[in-house]
Every structure is written in structure tokens, then in C-alpha cells.
Amino acid sequence: MPLKGGCVRKGRLFRLSRPTVAIHLVDGIKTVVSLPANAVVKILSGPDANGEVPDKGIVYAAWEDRTVAMFIVDLEIRGIEVWESEQSASA
């Protein structure tokens, strides 16, 4: 079930229900990466206190040892919020 707007906030964790495309930036070079189903991302940036989304609907997230840029809509459609304790138990 898609998330309701405003759920994608800094510090929250999301497990992806389907493979999802993201952008990884290294040394100024953008690379498209495919995050697999069940990958867990931690939101590093997101909507401000007023719910305004910077960067045209893009948030930055930590995945494995990378920082990736993702569209909020992808997280709303494919993301299921998980709690830190759930992530630790599945690791």
C-alpha cells in the first residue's frame, strides 16, 4: 500500500517492495543503480517542516555504504516504513 504524503522524512527507514532505480554520485559522475527488492534505505534529506520538497521531489538516502538520490514518489509507491529494531533483527 502506498505511503501517504509527508511520510518520507529524514531519519526514517524504508524497505523496498520492488527493485527501484536510484542515482549514485561519485567524484562528480552520476551512475544509475538498481536497488533490489527488500533493500532498506535510510532517508538523509527530505521535506522541510512545511512539507515542501527540495530538489524537484528528490531525497537522498543511505543504502549499503552509498548515498543515493531517489524520487519521493518511488518511496511512496514501493517503500514500506520499518523501525530500527526490525532492521536490526533482519540484518
PyMOL Python script that loads the backbone (N, CA, C, O; Angstrom):
from pymol import cmd

cmd.read_pdbstr("""\
ATOM      1  N   MET A   1       0.845  -1.174   0.000  1.00  0.00           N
ATOM      2  CA  MET A   1       0.000   0.000   0.000  1.00  0.00           C
ATOM      3  C   MET A   1       0.888   1.234   0.000  1.00  0.00           C
ATOM      4  O   MET A   1       1.820   1.309   0.800  1.00  0.00           O
ATOM      5  N   PRO A   2       0.626   2.212  -0.880  1.00  0.00           N
ATOM      6  CA  PRO A   2       1.454   3.415  -0.937  1.00  0.00           C
ATOM      7  C   PRO A   2       1.391   4.213   0.367  1.00  0.00           C
ATOM      8  O   PRO A   2       0.391   4.186   1.085  1.00  0.00           O
ATOM      9  N   LEU A   3       2.455   4.902   0.645  1.00  0.00           N
ATOM     10  CA  LEU A   3       2.502   5.775   1.807  1.00  0.00           C
ATOM     11  C   LEU A   3       1.669   7.017   1.543  1.00  0.00           C
ATOM     12  O   LEU A   3       1.468   7.401   0.390  1.00  0.00           O
ATOM     13  N   LYS A   4       1.194   7.631   2.580  1.00  0.00           N
ATOM     14  CA  LYS A   4       0.509   8.916   2.443  1.00  0.00           C
ATOM     15  C   LYS A   4       1.573  10.006   2.434  1.00  0.00           C
ATOM     16  O   LYS A   4       2.617   9.862   3.070  1.00  0.00           O
ATOM     17  N   GLY A   5       1.315  11.088   1.719  1.00  0.00           N
ATOM     18  CA  GLY A   5       2.281  12.174   1.613  1.00  0.00           C
ATOM     19  C   GLY A   5       2.797  12.629   2.963  1.00  0.00           C
ATOM     20  O   GLY A   5       2.060  12.632   3.950  1.00  0.00           O
ATOM     21  N   GLY A   6       4.060  13.014   3.005  1.00  0.00           N
ATOM     22  CA  GLY A   6       4.647  13.517   4.235  1.00  0.00           C
ATOM     23  C   GLY A   6       5.326  12.460   5.079  1.00  0.00           C
ATOM     24  O   GLY A   6       5.914  12.801   6.105  1.00  0.00           O
ATOM     25  N   CYS A   7       5.275  11.202   4.700  1.00  0.00           N
ATOM     26  CA  CYS A   7       5.888  10.133   5.494  1.00  0.00           C
ATOM     27  C   CYS A   7       7.381  10.001   5.237  1.00  0.00           C
ATOM     28  O   CYS A   7       8.113   9.466   6.069  1.00  0.00           O
ATOM     29  N   VAL A   8       7.830  10.485   4.093  1.00  0.00           N
ATOM     30  CA  VAL A   8       9.241  10.340   3.735  1.00  0.00           C
ATOM     31  C   VAL A   8      10.003  11.477   4.385  1.00  0.00           C
ATOM     32  O   VAL A   8      10.155  12.552   3.806  1.00  0.00           O
ATOM     33  N   ARG A   9      10.480  11.227   5.596  1.00  0.00           N
ATOM     34  CA  ARG A   9      11.172  12.254   6.382  1.00  0.00           C
ATOM     35  C   ARG A   9      12.575  11.793   6.752  1.00  0.00           C
ATOM     36  O   ARG A   9      12.854  10.596   6.821  1.00  0.00           O
ATOM     37  N   LYS A  10      13.440  12.753   6.986  1.00  0.00           N
ATOM     38  CA  LYS A  10      14.823  12.484   7.366  1.00  0.00           C
ATOM     39  C   LYS A  10      14.881  11.537   8.568  1.00  0.00           C
ATOM     40  O   LYS A  10      14.169  11.716   9.557  1.00  0.00           O
ATOM     41  N   GLY A  11      15.744  10.528   8.456  1.00  0.00           N
ATOM     42  CA  GLY A  11      15.962   9.589   9.548  1.00  0.00           C
ATOM     43  C   GLY A  11      15.106   8.336   9.487  1.00  0.00           C
ATOM     44  O   GLY A  11      15.393   7.366  10.188  1.00  0.00           O
ATOM     45  N   ARG A  12      14.064   8.329   8.671  1.00  0.00           N
ATOM     46  CA  ARG A  12      13.184   7.157   8.593  1.00  0.00           C
ATOM     47  C   ARG A  12      13.791   6.091   7.681  1.00  0.00           C
ATOM     48  O   ARG A  12      14.564   6.390   6.771  1.00  0.00           O
ATOM     49  N   LEU A  13      13.420   4.846   7.952  1.00  0.00           N
ATOM     50  CA  LEU A  13      13.883   3.695   7.182  1.00  0.00           C
ATOM     51  C   LEU A  13      12.752   3.138   6.343  1.00  0.00           C
ATOM     52  O   LEU A  13      11.608   3.073   6.794  1.00  0.00           O
ATOM     53  N   PHE A  14      13.073   2.732   5.113  1.00  0.00           N
ATOM     54  CA  PHE A  14      12.074   2.144   4.225  1.00  0.00           C
ATOM     55  C   PHE A  14      12.633   0.897   3.563  1.00  0.00           C
ATOM     56  O   PHE A  14      13.764   0.895   3.075  1.00  0.00           O
ATOM     57  N   ARG A  15      11.836  -0.164   3.549  1.00  0.00           N
ATOM     58  CA  ARG A  15      12.172  -1.388   2.821  1.00  0.00           C
ATOM     59  C   ARG A  15      11.439  -1.327   1.487  1.00  0.00           C
ATOM     60  O   ARG A  15      10.239  -1.055   1.445  1.00  0.00           O
ATOM     61  N   LEU A  16      12.158  -1.579   0.404  1.00  0.00           N
ATOM     62  CA  LEU A  16      11.573  -1.510  -0.934  1.00  0.00           C
ATOM     63  C   LEU A  16      10.866  -2.816  -1.274  1.00  0.00           C
ATOM     64  O   LEU A  16      11.422  -3.897  -1.081  1.00  0.00           O
ATOM     65  N   SER A  17       9.651  -2.714  -1.775  1.00  0.00           N
ATOM     66  CA  SER A  17       8.875  -3.906  -2.123  1.00  0.00           C
ATOM     67  C   SER A  17       9.232  -4.435  -3.510  1.00  0.00           C
ATOM     68  O   SER A  17       8.956  -5.591  -3.830  1.00  0.00           O
ATOM     69  N   ARG A  18       9.849  -3.583  -4.332  1.00  0.00           N
ATOM     70  CA  ARG A  18      10.234  -3.968  -5.701  1.00  0.00           C
ATOM     71  C   ARG A  18      11.574  -3.312  -6.024  1.00  0.00           C
ATOM     72  O   ARG A  18      11.954  -2.335  -5.380  1.00  0.00           O
ATOM     73  N   PRO A  19      12.290  -3.837  -7.011  1.00  0.00           N
ATOM     74  CA  PRO A  19      13.526  -3.160  -7.421  1.00  0.00           C
ATOM     75  C   PRO A  19      13.226  -1.709  -7.808  1.00  0.00           C
ATOM     76  O   PRO A  19      12.188  -1.412  -8.400  1.00  0.00           O
ATOM     77  N   THR A  20      14.150  -0.818  -7.464  1.00  0.00           N
ATOM     78  CA  THR A  20      13.936   0.612  -7.673  1.00  0.00           C
ATOM     79  C   THR A  20      15.231   1.262  -8.154  1.00  0.00           C
ATOM     80  O   THR A  20      16.316   0.941  -7.668  1.00  0.00           O
ATOM     81  N   VAL A  21      15.107   2.163  -9.096  1.00  0.00           N
ATOM     82  CA  VAL A  21      16.265   2.864  -9.651  1.00  0.00           C
ATOM     83  C   VAL A  21      16.606   4.069  -8.778  1.00  0.00           C
ATOM     84  O   VAL A  21      15.725   4.759  -8.266  1.00  0.00           O
ATOM     85  N   ALA A  22      17.916   4.303  -8.623  1.00  0.00           N
ATOM     86  CA  ALA A  22      18.411   5.471  -7.891  1.00  0.00           C
ATOM     87  C   ALA A  22      19.659   5.972  -8.613  1.00  0.00           C
ATOM     88  O   ALA A  22      20.173   5.312  -9.515  1.00  0.00           O
ATOM     89  N   ILE A  23      20.136   7.142  -8.208  1.00  0.00           N
ATOM     90  CA  ILE A  23      21.343   7.723  -8.788  1.00  0.00           C
ATOM     91  C   ILE A  23      22.411   7.786  -7.707  1.00  0.00           C
ATOM     92  O   ILE A  23      22.173   8.294  -6.612  1.00  0.00           O
ATOM     93  N   HIS A  24      23.588   7.264  -8.028  1.00  0.00           N
ATOM     94  CA  HIS A  24      24.738   7.299  -7.121  1.00  0.00           C
ATOM     95  C   HIS A  24      25.747   8.271  -7.716  1.00  0.00           C
ATOM     96  O   HIS A  24      26.099   8.156  -8.890  1.00  0.00           O
ATOM     97  N   LEU A  25      26.215   9.223  -6.923  1.00  0.00           N
ATOM     98  CA  LEU A  25      27.153  10.239  -7.401  1.00  0.00           C
ATOM     99  C   LEU A  25      28.519  10.017  -6.753  1.00  0.00           C
ATOM    100  O   LEU A  25      28.650  10.074  -5.530  1.00  0.00           O
ATOM    101  N   VAL A  26      29.529   9.764  -7.577  1.00  0.00           N
ATOM    102  CA  VAL A  26      30.892   9.573  -7.078  1.00  0.00           C
ATOM    103  C   VAL A  26      31.832  10.414  -7.923  1.00  0.00           C
ATOM    104  O   VAL A  26      31.854  10.302  -9.149  1.00  0.00           O
ATOM    105  N   ASP A  27      32.606  11.254  -7.257  1.00  0.00           N
ATOM    106  CA  ASP A  27      33.575  12.112  -7.955  1.00  0.00           C
ATOM    107  C   ASP A  27      32.946  12.873  -9.114  1.00  0.00           C
ATOM    108  O   ASP A  27      33.565  13.030 -10.166  1.00  0.00           O
ATOM    109  N   GLY A  28      31.722  13.344  -8.925  1.00  0.00           N
ATOM    110  CA  GLY A  28      31.033  14.133  -9.932  1.00  0.00           C
ATOM    111  C   GLY A  28      30.406  13.328 -11.062  1.00  0.00           C
ATOM    112  O   GLY A  28      29.829  13.895 -11.990  1.00  0.00           O
ATOM    113  N   ILE A  29      30.519  12.006 -10.982  1.00  0.00           N
ATOM    114  CA  ILE A  29      29.949  11.149 -12.024  1.00  0.00           C
ATOM    115  C   ILE A  29      28.692  10.482 -11.493  1.00  0.00           C
ATOM    116  O   ILE A  29      28.711   9.816 -10.458  1.00  0.00           O
ATOM    117  N   LYS A  30      27.591  10.674 -12.225  1.00  0.00           N
ATOM    118  CA  LYS A  30      26.317  10.078 -11.833  1.00  0.00           C
ATOM    119  C   LYS A  30      26.194   8.697 -12.462  1.00  0.00           C
ATOM    120  O   LYS A  30      26.422   8.518 -13.658  1.00  0.00           O
ATOM    121  N   THR A  31      25.827   7.723 -11.626  1.00  0.00           N
ATOM    122  CA  THR A  31      25.657   6.356 -12.084  1.00  0.00           C
ATOM    123  C   THR A  31      24.281   5.869 -11.664  1.00  0.00           C
ATOM    124  O   THR A  31      23.872   6.059 -10.519  1.00  0.00           O
ATOM    125  N   VAL A  32      23.568   5.242 -12.589  1.00  0.00           N
ATOM    126  CA  VAL A  32      22.272   4.659 -12.257  1.00  0.00           C
ATOM    127  C   VAL A  32      22.522   3.320 -11.569  1.00  0.00           C
ATOM    128  O   VAL A  32      23.281   2.486 -12.062  1.00  0.00           O
ATOM    129  N   VAL A  33      21.874   3.130 -10.429  1.00  0.00           N
ATOM    130  CA  VAL A  33      21.969   1.859  -9.709  1.00  0.00           C
ATOM    131  C   VAL A  33      20.566   1.308  -9.498  1.00  0.00           C
ATOM    132  O   VAL A  33      19.600   2.063  -9.382  1.00  0.00           O
ATOM    133  N   SER A  34      20.469   0.014  -9.452  1.00  0.00           N
ATOM    134  CA  SER A  34      19.186  -0.634  -9.189  1.00  0.00           C
ATOM    135  C   SER A  34      19.225  -1.195  -7.776  1.00  0.00           C
ATOM    136  O   SER A  34      20.008  -2.093  -7.470  1.00  0.00           O
ATOM    137  N   LEU A  35      18.368  -0.653  -6.926  1.00  0.00           N
ATOM    138  CA  LEU A  35      18.259  -1.165  -5.568  1.00  0.00           C
ATOM    139  C   LEU A  35      17.320  -2.365  -5.614  1.00  0.00           C
ATOM    140  O   LEU A  35      16.223  -2.265  -6.164  1.00  0.00           O
ATOM    141  N   PRO A  36      17.729  -3.493  -5.048  1.00  0.00           N
ATOM    142  CA  PRO A  36      16.902  -4.694  -5.147  1.00  0.00           C
ATOM    143  C   PRO A  36      15.670  -4.632  -4.241  1.00  0.00           C
ATOM    144  O   PRO A  36      15.605  -3.836  -3.304  1.00  0.00           O
ATOM    145  N   ALA A  37      14.706  -5.485  -4.544  1.00  0.00           N
ATOM    146  CA  ALA A  37      13.560  -5.639  -3.643  1.00  0.00           C
ATOM    147  C   ALA A  37      14.109  -6.039  -2.281  1.00  0.00           C
ATOM    148  O   ALA A  37      15.090  -6.777  -2.196  1.00  0.00           O
ATOM    149  N   ASN A  38      13.487  -5.560  -1.229  1.00  0.00           N
ATOM    150  CA  ASN A  38      13.863  -5.794   0.172  1.00  0.00           C
ATOM    151  C   ASN A  38      15.065  -4.979   0.635  1.00  0.00           C
ATOM    152  O   ASN A  38      15.468  -5.101   1.791  1.00  0.00           O
ATOM    153  N   ALA A  39      15.656  -4.143  -0.240  1.00  0.00           N
ATOM    154  CA  ALA A  39      16.721  -3.244   0.208  1.00  0.00           C
ATOM    155  C   ALA A  39      16.119  -2.262   1.205  1.00  0.00           C
ATOM    156  O   ALA A  39      14.965  -1.855   1.071  1.00  0.00           O
ATOM    157  N   VAL A  40      16.909  -1.889   2.201  1.00  0.00           N
ATOM    158  CA  VAL A  40      16.465  -0.909   3.190  1.00  0.00           C
ATOM    159  C   VAL A  40      17.287   0.358   3.002  1.00  0.00           C
ATOM    160  O   VAL A  40      18.516   0.315   2.957  1.00  0.00           O
ATOM    161  N   VAL A  41      16.593   1.486   2.894  1.00  0.00           N
ATOM    162  CA  VAL A  41      17.260   2.780   2.756  1.00  0.00           C
ATOM    163  C   VAL A  41      16.900   3.653   3.952  1.00  0.00           C
ATOM    164  O   VAL A  41      15.802   3.564   4.502  1.00  0.00           O
ATOM    165  N   LYS A  42      17.853   4.499   4.341  1.00  0.00           N
ATOM    166  CA  LYS A  42      17.613   5.472   5.413  1.00  0.00           C
ATOM    167  C   LYS A  42      17.625   6.854   4.788  1.00  0.00           C
ATOM    168  O   LYS A  42      18.581   7.226   4.108  1.00  0.00           O
ATOM    169  N   ILE A  43      16.571   7.612   5.017  1.00  0.00           N
ATOM    170  CA  ILE A  43      16.427   8.935   4.416  1.00  0.00           C
ATOM    171  C   ILE A  43      17.395   9.909   5.090  1.00  0.00           C
ATOM    172  O   ILE A  43      17.394  10.058   6.312  1.00  0.00           O
ATOM    173  N   LEU A  44      18.219  10.568   4.275  1.00  0.00           N
ATOM    174  CA  LEU A  44      19.201  11.541   4.769  1.00  0.00           C
ATOM    175  C   LEU A  44      18.730  12.972   4.616  1.00  0.00           C
ATOM    176  O   LEU A  44      19.177  13.858   5.345  1.00  0.00           O
ATOM    177  N   SER A  45      17.824  13.206   3.665  1.00  0.00           N
ATOM    178  CA  SER A  45      17.247  14.533   3.458  1.00  0.00           C
ATOM    179  C   SER A  45      15.806  14.332   3.040  1.00  0.00           C
ATOM    180  O   SER A  45      15.442  13.256   2.565  1.00  0.00           O
ATOM    181  N   GLY A  46      14.997  15.336   3.206  1.00  0.00           N
ATOM    182  CA  GLY A  46      13.605  15.167   2.832  1.00  0.00           C
ATOM    183  C   GLY A  46      12.833  16.451   2.938  1.00  0.00           C
ATOM    184  O   GLY A  46      13.417  17.531   3.024  1.00  0.00           O
ATOM    185  N   PRO A  47      11.506  16.342   2.932  1.00  0.00           N
ATOM    186  CA  PRO A  47      10.663  17.537   3.030  1.00  0.00           C
ATOM    187  C   PRO A  47      10.984  18.338   4.290  1.00  0.00           C
ATOM    188  O   PRO A  47      11.332  17.780   5.330  1.00  0.00           O
ATOM    189  N   ASP A  48      10.857  19.659   4.171  1.00  0.00           N
ATOM    190  CA  ASP A  48      11.095  20.505   5.336  1.00  0.00           C
ATOM    191  C   ASP A  48       9.883  20.477   6.274  1.00  0.00           C
ATOM    192  O   ASP A  48       8.925  19.740   6.039  1.00  0.00           O
ATOM    193  N   ALA A  49       9.933  21.277   7.323  1.00  0.00           N
ATOM    194  CA  ALA A  49       8.864  21.280   8.331  1.00  0.00           C
ATOM    195  C   ALA A  49       7.506  21.667   7.746  1.00  0.00           C
ATOM    196  O   ALA A  49       6.464  21.320   8.303  1.00  0.00           O
ATOM    197  N   ASN A  50       7.521  22.389   6.618  1.00  0.00           N
ATOM    198  CA  ASN A  50       6.269  22.791   5.970  1.00  0.00           C
ATOM    199  C   ASN A  50       5.799  21.767   4.939  1.00  0.00           C
ATOM    200  O   ASN A  50       4.780  21.977   4.281  1.00  0.00           O
ATOM    201  N   GLY A  51       6.526  20.669   4.793  1.00  0.00           N
ATOM    202  CA  GLY A  51       6.159  19.652   3.820  1.00  0.00           C
ATOM    203  C   GLY A  51       6.640  19.948   2.417  1.00  0.00           C
ATOM    204  O   GLY A  51       6.305  19.228   1.476  1.00  0.00           O
ATOM    205  N   GLU A  52       7.434  21.017   2.268  1.00  0.00           N
ATOM    206  CA  GLU A  52       7.962  21.365   0.954  1.00  0.00           C
ATOM    207  C   GLU A  52       9.117  20.435   0.603  1.00  0.00           C
ATOM    208  O   GLU A  52       9.984  20.162   1.433  1.00  0.00           O
ATOM    209  N   VAL A  53       9.116  19.956  -0.630  1.00  0.00           N
ATOM    210  CA  VAL A  53      10.140  19.017  -1.079  1.00  0.00           C
ATOM    211  C   VAL A  53      11.187  19.758  -1.892  1.00  0.00           C
ATOM    212  O   VAL A  53      10.862  20.374  -2.907  1.00  0.00           O
ATOM    213  N   PRO A  54      12.460  19.703  -1.452  1.00  0.00           N
ATOM    214  CA  PRO A  54      13.517  20.341  -2.228  1.00  0.00           C
ATOM    215  C   PRO A  54      13.887  19.491  -3.443  1.00  0.00           C
ATOM    216  O   PRO A  54      13.478  18.334  -3.541  1.00  0.00           O
ATOM    217  N   ASP A  55      14.635  20.046  -4.337  1.00  0.00           N
ATOM    218  CA  ASP A  55      15.213  19.306  -5.468  1.00  0.00           C
ATOM    219  C   ASP A  55      14.213  18.516  -6.294  1.00  0.00           C
ATOM    220  O   ASP A  55      14.470  17.363  -6.640  1.00  0.00           O
ATOM    221  N   LYS A  56      13.081  19.120  -6.614  1.00  0.00           N
ATOM    222  CA  LYS A  56      12.114  18.515  -7.545  1.00  0.00           C
ATOM    223  C   LYS A  56      11.670  17.111  -7.146  1.00  0.00           C
ATOM    224  O   LYS A  56      11.577  16.221  -7.992  1.00  0.00           O
ATOM    225  N   GLY A  57      11.397  16.915  -5.866  1.00  0.00           N
ATOM    226  CA  GLY A  57      10.870  15.620  -5.431  1.00  0.00           C
ATOM    227  C   GLY A  57      11.925  14.553  -5.218  1.00  0.00           C
ATOM    228  O   GLY A  57      11.608  13.363  -5.193  1.00  0.00           O
ATOM    229  N   ILE A  58      13.159  14.959  -5.065  1.00  0.00           N
ATOM    230  CA  ILE A  58      14.250  14.007  -4.850  1.00  0.00           C
ATOM    231  C   ILE A  58      14.717  14.081  -3.403  1.00  0.00           C
ATOM    232  O   ILE A  58      14.835  15.164  -2.829  1.00  0.00           O
ATOM    233  N   VAL A  59      14.980  12.913  -2.822  1.00  0.00           N
ATOM    234  CA  VAL A  59      15.584  12.851  -1.488  1.00  0.00           C
ATOM    235  C   VAL A  59      16.887  12.068  -1.603  1.00  0.00           C
ATOM    236  O   VAL A  59      17.096  11.317  -2.556  1.00  0.00           O
ATOM    237  N   TYR A  60      17.742  12.253  -0.632  1.00  0.00           N
ATOM    238  CA  TYR A  60      18.987  11.497  -0.562  1.00  0.00           C
ATOM    239  C   TYR A  60      18.824  10.445   0.516  1.00  0.00           C
ATOM    240  O   TYR A  60      18.262  10.702   1.581  1.00  0.00           O
ATOM    241  N   ALA A  61      19.327   9.251   0.217  1.00  0.00           N
ATOM    242  CA  ALA A  61      19.169   8.132   1.133  1.00  0.00           C
ATOM    243  C   ALA A  61      20.462   7.338   1.224  1.00  0.00           C
ATOM    244  O   ALA A  61      21.246   7.295   0.276  1.00  0.00           O
ATOM    245  N   ALA A  62      20.676   6.711   2.372  1.00  0.00           N
ATOM    246  CA  ALA A  62      21.810   5.812   2.557  1.00  0.00           C
ATOM    247  C   ALA A  62      21.353   4.406   2.214  1.00  0.00           C
ATOM    248  O   ALA A  62      20.326   3.934   2.703  1.00  0.00           O
ATOM    249  N   TRP A  63      22.132   3.744   1.364  1.00  0.00           N
ATOM    250  CA  TRP A  63      21.866   2.356   1.001  1.00  0.00           C
ATOM    251  C   TRP A  63      23.207   1.650   0.984  1.00  0.00           C
ATOM    252  O   TRP A  63      24.123   2.062   0.272  1.00  0.00           O
ATOM    253  N   GLU A  64      23.325   0.587   1.766  1.00  0.00           N
ATOM    254  CA  GLU A  64      24.602  -0.086   1.954  1.00  0.00           C
ATOM    255  C   GLU A  64      25.607   0.983   2.367  1.00  0.00           C
ATOM    256  O   GLU A  64      25.368   1.683   3.350  1.00  0.00           O
ATOM    257  N   ASP A  65      26.708   1.135   1.665  1.00  0.00           N
ATOM    258  CA  ASP A  65      27.692   2.163   2.020  1.00  0.00           C
ATOM    259  C   ASP A  65      27.665   3.330   1.048  1.00  0.00           C
ATOM    260  O   ASP A  65      28.667   4.024   0.876  1.00  0.00           O
ATOM    261  N   ARG A  66      26.518   3.548   0.410  1.00  0.00           N
ATOM    262  CA  ARG A  66      26.401   4.586  -0.608  1.00  0.00           C
ATOM    263  C   ARG A  66      25.328   5.601  -0.237  1.00  0.00           C
ATOM    264  O   ARG A  66      24.389   5.300   0.500  1.00  0.00           O
ATOM    265  N   THR A  67      25.492   6.810  -0.765  1.00  0.00           N
ATOM    266  CA  THR A  67      24.425   7.796  -0.711  1.00  0.00           C
ATOM    267  C   THR A  67      23.844   7.863  -2.114  1.00  0.00           C
ATOM    268  O   THR A  67      24.563   8.065  -3.092  1.00  0.00           O
ATOM    269  N   VAL A  68      22.530   7.690  -2.194  1.00  0.00           N
ATOM    270  CA  VAL A  68      21.858   7.692  -3.494  1.00  0.00           C
ATOM    271  C   VAL A  68      20.746   8.733  -3.494  1.00  0.00           C
ATOM    272  O   VAL A  68      20.196   9.082  -2.449  1.00  0.00           O
ATOM    273  N   ALA A  69      20.429   9.218  -4.690  1.00  0.00           N
ATOM    274  CA  ALA A  69      19.304  10.139  -4.871  1.00  0.00           C
ATOM    275  C   ALA A  69      18.127   9.318  -5.379  1.00  0.00           C
ATOM    276  O   ALA A  69      18.278   8.502  -6.289  1.00  0.00           O
ATOM    277  N   MET A  70      16.953   9.536  -4.790  1.00  0.00           N
ATOM    278  CA  MET A  70      15.754   8.791  -5.167  1.00  0.00           C
ATOM    279  C   MET A  70      14.577   9.748  -5.270  1.00  0.00           C
ATOM    280  O   MET A  70      14.534  10.772  -4.588  1.00  0.00           O
ATOM    281  N   PHE A  71      13.626   9.407  -6.125  1.00  0.00           N
ATOM    282  CA  PHE A  71      12.399  10.183  -6.185  1.00  0.00           C
ATOM    283  C   PHE A  71      11.502   9.793  -5.014  1.00  0.00           C
ATOM    284  O   PHE A  71      11.360   8.614  -4.691  1.00  0.00           O
ATOM    285  N   ILE A  72      10.904  10.794  -4.388  1.00  0.00           N
ATOM    286  CA  ILE A  72       9.981  10.538  -3.286  1.00  0.00           C
ATOM    287  C   ILE A  72       8.847   9.634  -3.744  1.00  0.00           C
ATOM    288  O   ILE A  72       8.421   8.753  -2.997  1.00  0.00           O
ATOM    289  N   VAL A  73       8.352   9.838  -4.960  1.00  0.00           N
ATOM    290  CA  VAL A  73       7.239   9.029  -5.451  1.00  0.00           C
ATOM    291  C   VAL A  73       7.608   7.542  -5.474  1.00  0.00           C
ATOM    292  O   VAL A  73       6.752   6.695  -5.220  1.00  0.00           O
ATOM    293  N   ASP A  74       8.868   7.214  -5.774  1.00  0.00           N
ATOM    294  CA  ASP A  74       9.285   5.811  -5.750  1.00  0.00           C
ATOM    295  C   ASP A  74       9.194   5.236  -4.342  1.00  0.00           C
ATOM    296  O   ASP A  74       8.777   4.093  -4.158  1.00  0.00           O
ATOM    297  N   LEU A  75       9.584   6.031  -3.351  1.00  0.00           N
ATOM    298  CA  LEU A  75       9.474   5.572  -1.965  1.00  0.00           C
ATOM    299  C   LEU A  75       8.022   5.472  -1.522  1.00  0.00           C
ATOM    300  O   LEU A  75       7.663   4.569  -0.767  1.00  0.00           O
ATOM    301  N   GLU A  76       7.185   6.395  -1.987  1.00  0.00           N
ATOM    302  CA  GLU A  76       5.763   6.356  -1.626  1.00  0.00           C
ATOM    303  C   GLU A  76       5.080   5.122  -2.217  1.00  0.00           C
ATOM    304  O   GLU A  76       4.213   4.523  -1.581  1.00  0.00           O
ATOM    305  N   ILE A  77       5.474   4.747  -3.431  1.00  0.00           N
ATOM    306  CA  ILE A  77       4.832   3.612  -4.098  1.00  0.00           C
ATOM    307  C   ILE A  77       5.431   2.280  -3.656  1.00  0.00           C
ATOM    308  O   ILE A  77       4.702   1.313  -3.437  1.00  0.00           O
ATOM    309  N   ARG A  78       6.757   2.226  -3.526  1.00  0.00           N
ATOM    310  CA  ARG A  78       7.442   0.948  -3.280  1.00  0.00           C
ATOM    311  C   ARG A  78       7.989   0.788  -1.875  1.00  0.00           C
ATOM    312  O   ARG A  78       8.474  -0.289  -1.526  1.00  0.00           O
ATOM    313  N   GLY A  79       7.923   1.836  -1.057  1.00  0.00           N
ATOM    314  CA  GLY A  79       8.537   1.784   0.270  1.00  0.00           C
ATOM    315  C   GLY A  79       7.563   1.415   1.376  1.00  0.00           C
ATOM    316  O   GLY A  79       6.418   1.865   1.407  1.00  0.00           O
ATOM    317  N   ILE A  80       8.053   0.589   2.272  1.00  0.00           N
ATOM    318  CA  ILE A  80       7.297   0.223   3.475  1.00  0.00           C
ATOM    319  C   ILE A  80       8.164   0.663   4.647  1.00  0.00           C
ATOM    320  O   ILE A  80       9.299   0.210   4.792  1.00  0.00           O
ATOM    321  N   GLU A  81       7.628   1.544   5.481  1.00  0.00           N
ATOM    322  CA  GLU A  81       8.433   2.039   6.588  1.00  0.00           C
ATOM    323  C   GLU A  81       8.715   0.919   7.574  1.00  0.00           C
ATOM    324  O   GLU A  81       7.826   0.149   7.935  1.00  0.00           O
ATOM    325  N   VAL A  82       9.964   0.841   8.002  1.00  0.00           N
ATOM    326  CA  VAL A  82      10.370  -0.141   9.004  1.00  0.00           C
ATOM    327  C   VAL A  82      11.005   0.612  10.167  1.00  0.00           C
ATOM    328  O   VAL A  82      11.469   1.742  10.016  1.00  0.00           O
ATOM    329  N   TRP A  83      11.017  -0.024  11.308  1.00  0.00           N
ATOM    330  CA  TRP A  83      11.609   0.571  12.501  1.00  0.00           C
ATOM    331  C   TRP A  83      13.016   0.043  12.672  1.00  0.00           C
ATOM    332  O   TRP A  83      13.338  -1.034  12.169  1.00  0.00           O
ATOM    333  N   GLU A  84      13.845   0.769  13.362  1.00  0.00           N
ATOM    334  CA  GLU A  84      15.250   0.401  13.585  1.00  0.00           C
ATOM    335  C   GLU A  84      15.362  -1.020  14.142  1.00  0.00           C
ATOM    336  O   GLU A  84      16.248  -1.769  13.731  1.00  0.00           O
ATOM    337  N   SER A  85      14.488  -1.399  15.061  1.00  0.00           N
ATOM    338  CA  SER A  85      14.546  -2.729  15.661  1.00  0.00           C
ATOM    339  C   SER A  85      14.249  -3.819  14.627  1.00  0.00           C
ATOM    340  O   SER A  85      14.843  -4.895  14.689  1.00  0.00           O
ATOM    341  N   GLU A  86      13.339  -3.559  13.675  1.00  0.00           N
ATOM    342  CA  GLU A  86      13.046  -4.521  12.613  1.00  0.00           C
ATOM    343  C   GLU A  86      14.259  -4.690  11.705  1.00  0.00           C
ATOM    344  O   GLU A  86      14.579  -5.803  11.287  1.00  0.00           O
ATOM    345  N   GLN A  87      14.928  -3.589  11.405  1.00  0.00           N
ATOM    346  CA  GLN A  87      16.111  -3.630  10.543  1.00  0.00           C
ATOM    347  C   GLN A  87      17.213  -4.426  11.232  1.00  0.00           C
ATOM    348  O   GLN A  87      17.866  -5.247  10.586  1.00  0.00           O
ATOM    349  N   SER A  88      17.436  -4.205  12.524  1.00  0.00           N
ATOM    350  CA  SER A  88      18.484  -4.914  13.252  1.00  0.00           C
ATOM    351  C   SER A  88      18.184  -6.417  13.296  1.00  0.00           C
ATOM    352  O   SER A  88      19.099  -7.232  13.175  1.00  0.00           O
ATOM    353  N   ALA A  89      16.938  -6.780  13.464  1.00  0.00           N
ATOM    354  CA  ALA A  89      16.551  -8.180  13.549  1.00  0.00           C
ATOM    355  C   ALA A  89      16.738  -8.897  12.224  1.00  0.00           C
ATOM    356  O   ALA A  89      17.027 -10.093  12.209  1.00  0.00           O
ATOM    357  N   SER A  90      16.578  -8.182  11.099  1.00  0.00           N
ATOM    358  CA  SER A  90      16.691  -8.833   9.795  1.00  0.00           C
ATOM    359  C   SER A  90      18.111  -8.823   9.261  1.00  0.00           C
ATOM    360  O   SER A  90      18.390  -9.485   8.261  1.00  0.00           O
ATOM    361  N   ALA A  91      19.014  -8.095   9.896  1.00  0.00           N
ATOM    362  CA  ALA A  91      20.400  -7.996   9.423  1.00  0.00           C
ATOM    363  C   ALA A  91      21.190  -9.242   9.754  1.00  0.00           C
ATOM    364  O   ALA A  91      22.374  -9.327   9.428  1.00  0.00           O
TER     365      ALA A  91
END
""", "prot")
cmd.dss("prot")
cmd.show_as("cartoon", "prot")
cmd.util.cbc("prot")
cmd.orient("prot")
